[in-house]
């Protein structure tokens, strides 16, 4: 028997389908927020002035932002594209991030 778990991210600001998980910190507190592209771009734009003037403190304790497949895409489509382009992917399970990123780049 197989089990399939689907995680759907919802933009924490407007309720649309989120495409990214963004980690950030302020005053010693770490935050994570799920955002769609335009809201993620807006957050980065608002923080850019301060990030440019700030100093990095070293490696982060958590994973960087995760970019997810666009809502219209799915793992079957990515797997099919990879096979057509000679890219090896597992028949079952997670698809490596670099393969997903190459697939997304193709869509852009």
Residue pairs with C-beta under 8 A, 6 or more apart in sequence:
8 17
9 17
9 18
9 19
9 21
9 34
9 68
10 16
10 17
10 18
10 34
11 17
11 18
11 34
11 35
11 36
11 39
12 18
12 33
12 34
12 35
13 35
13 39
14 36
14 39
16 36
17 36
17 71
18 34
18 35
18 36
18 68
19 35
19 36
19 37
19 40
19 67
19 68
19 70
19 71
20 34
20 35
20 36
20 37
20 40
20 65
20 66
20 67
20 68
21 32
21 33
21 34
21 65
21 66
21 68
22 32
22 33
22 34
22 35
22 40
22 43
22 65
23 30
23 31
23 32
23 60
23 62
23 63
23 64
23 65
24 30
24 31
24 32
24 33
24 43
24 47
25 31
30 61
30 62
32 62
33 43
35 43
40 65
67 100
67 101
67 104
69 75
69 78
69 100
69 103
69 104
70 104
70 107
73 103
73 104
73 107
75 95
77 103
78 89
78 95
78 99
78 100
78 103
79 89
79 95
81 103
81 106
82 88
82 89
82 95
82 99
82 103
83 89
87 99
87 102
89 95
89 96
89 99
